[in-house]
């Protein structure tokens, strides 16, 4: 079972970012069996370049739940799953960082679709999510938003599973 996710953040210095949006699609290898998406109040300001990139602004997050309010649901939907993300190191680090601030040791295995795509699709010009999806004909309904990027990553992961004849995934 896989938990395919995307996270948007406030930007800023490494280790000082906060989550502003998260989307998770629980995927059994064939179809989405559960999903969760939410804006998250990071309790810190969003960097202007991130507001411009994502369209998420500080005002939108005032009434959004804080991370501790969505943490239980994140644990539940990812339990027994391998985390899958495009640049998984970043998204997984963000989850570990947020859970650590709550005193919880969050640990899951992870798969990075950038690394897998580089191995299974060696002729691609770029492994940036937008460019890779365009090359593969995968639409991204709302780029740089968690739900759009996570949904595109689900479709990308399906393609990677099909191309994985050696069953490394």
C-alpha positions as CSV (number, residue, x, y, z in Angstrom):
1,X,0.0,0.0,0.0
2,X,1.2,3.5,-0.9
3,X,0.5,6.9,0.5
4,X,1.2,9.3,-2.4
5,X,1.5,12.8,-1.1
6,X,2.4,16.4,-1.8
7,X,3.1,19.1,0.7
8,X,3.3,22.9,0.2
9,X,5.2,25.0,2.7
10,X,5.9,28.5,3.9
11,X,9.4,28.5,2.3
12,X,12.3,29.9,4.3
13,X,15.4,28.4,5.8
14,X,15.9,24.6,6.0
15,X,14.3,23.2,9.1
16,X,12.3,26.4,9.7
17,X,9.5,25.9,7.1
18,X,6.0,25.1,8.1
19,X,3.4,23.0,6.2
20,X,0.6,25.1,4.5
21,X,-1.1,22.4,2.6
22,X,-1.1,18.6,2.4
23,X,-2.7,16.1,0.1
24,X,-2.5,12.3,0.5
25,X,-3.9,9.6,-1.7
26,X,-3.8,6.1,-0.4
27,X,-3.1,3.9,-3.4
28,X,-3.2,0.1,-3.5
29,X,-1.3,-0.2,-6.8
30,X,-4.4,0.0,-8.9
31,X,-6.7,2.7,-7.5
32,X,-7.1,5.3,-4.8
33,X,-8.8,3.7,-1.8
34,X,-8.7,6.8,0.6
35,X,-7.7,10.4,0.5
36,X,-7.1,13.4,2.7
37,X,-6.4,17.0,1.8
38,X,-6.2,20.1,4.0
39,X,-4.8,23.6,4.2
40,X,-2.7,23.8,7.4
41,X,-2.1,26.9,9.5
42,X,1.7,26.9,9.9
43,X,1.6,29.6,12.6
44,X,4.3,31.5,10.7
45,X,4.2,33.8,7.7
46,X,4.5,32.5,4.2
47,X,7.4,33.8,2.1
48,X,6.2,36.1,-0.7
49,X,7.8,34.0,-3.5
50,X,5.8,31.0,-2.2
51,X,2.5,33.0,-2.2
52,X,3.2,33.9,-5.8
53,X,4.1,30.2,-6.7
54,X,1.2,28.5,-4.9
55,X,-1.5,31.1,-4.5
56,X,-1.7,30.2,-0.8
57,X,-1.6,33.3,1.3
58,X,-1.5,34.0,5.1
59,X,-5.2,35.1,5.1
60,X,-6.3,31.8,3.7
61,X,-4.7,29.9,6.6
62,X,-6.0,31.9,9.5
63,X,-8.9,29.5,10.1
64,X,-7.2,26.4,8.7
65,X,-6.4,23.6,11.2
66,X,-3.0,23.6,12.8
67,X,-0.8,20.6,12.2
68,X,-1.6,18.9,15.5
69,X,-5.3,19.0,14.5
70,X,-4.6,16.9,11.3
71,X,-1.8,14.8,12.6
72,X,-3.9,11.9,13.7
73,X,-5.5,11.6,10.3
74,X,-2.1,11.7,8.6
75,X,-0.9,8.9,10.9
76,X,-4.0,6.8,10.1
77,X,-4.0,7.2,6.3
78,X,-0.2,6.5,6.1
79,X,-0.1,3.6,8.5
80,X,1.3,0.5,6.8
81,X,2.1,2.5,3.7
82,X,5.2,3.5,1.8
83,X,5.3,7.2,1.4
84,X,5.6,8.2,-2.3
85,X,6.3,11.7,-3.4
86,X,8.1,13.7,-6.1
87,X,11.2,14.7,-4.2
88,X,10.2,12.5,-1.3
89,X,13.2,13.6,0.7
90,X,11.7,17.0,1.1
91,X,8.1,16.0,1.8
92,X,9.1,13.2,4.2
93,X,11.5,15.5,6.1
94,X,8.6,18.0,6.5
95,X,6.4,15.4,8.0
96,X,9.1,14.1,10.3
97,X,9.9,17.7,11.4
98,X,6.2,18.6,12.1
99,X,5.6,15.3,14.0
100,X,8.9,15.8,15.9
101,X,7.6,19.2,17.1
102,X,4.7,17.3,18.6
103,X,7.0,14.8,20.3
104,X,6.1,12.0,18.0
105,X,8.6,9.8,16.1
106,X,7.1,9.5,12.7
107,X,8.8,6.9,10.5
108,X,7.7,5.4,7.2
109,X,9.6,3.9,4.2
110,X,9.6,6.2,1.2
111,X,10.0,6.2,-2.6
112,X,11.0,9.2,-4.6
113,X,9.4,9.3,-8.0
114,X,12.2,11.6,-9.3
115,X,14.8,8.9,-8.6
116,X,12.6,6.1,-9.9
117,X,11.7,8.1,-13.1
118,X,15.4,8.8,-13.7
119,X,16.0,5.0,-13.6
120,X,13.0,3.8,-15.5
121,X,12.6,6.7,-18.0
122,X,16.2,7.6,-18.7
123,X,15.5,9.5,-21.9
124,X,13.4,12.3,-20.4
125,X,14.8,15.8,-20.7
126,X,13.7,16.9,-17.3
127,X,12.5,15.2,-14.1
128,X,10.7,18.3,-12.8
129,X,7.1,17.3,-12.0
130,X,5.5,19.7,-14.4
131,X,7.9,19.0,-17.3
132,X,7.8,15.2,-16.8
133,X,4.1,15.1,-16.6
134,X,3.8,17.2,-19.7
135,X,6.1,14.8,-21.5
136,X,4.0,11.8,-20.4
137,X,0.7,13.4,-21.1
138,X,-0.4,13.7,-17.5
139,X,-2.5,16.8,-16.8
140,X,-1.9,18.7,-13.6
141,X,-5.1,20.6,-12.8
142,X,-3.6,22.9,-10.2
143,X,0.2,23.0,-10.3
144,X,2.0,23.9,-7.1
145,X,-1.0,23.0,-5.0
146,X,-0.9,19.8,-2.9
147,X,-4.0,18.2,-4.4
148,X,-3.0,18.8,-8.0
149,X,0.6,17.8,-7.6
150,X,-0.3,14.7,-5.6
151,X,-3.0,13.6,-8.1
152,X,-0.4,14.0,-10.9
153,X,2.1,12.0,-8.8
154,X,-0.5,9.2,-8.5
155,X,-0.7,9.0,-12.3
156,X,3.1,9.2,-12.7
157,X,3.5,6.4,-10.2
158,X,1.0,4.2,-12.1
159,X,3.2,4.6,-15.2
160,X,6.3,3.9,-13.2
161,X,4.8,0.7,-11.8
162,X,3.9,-0.5,-15.3
163,X,7.5,0.3,-16.5
164,X,9.0,-1.5,-13.5
165,X,9.4,-4.9,-15.1
166,X,12.1,-5.8,-12.6
167,X,9.6,-5.3,-9.8
168,X,11.9,-3.0,-7.8
169,X,8.9,-1.1,-6.6
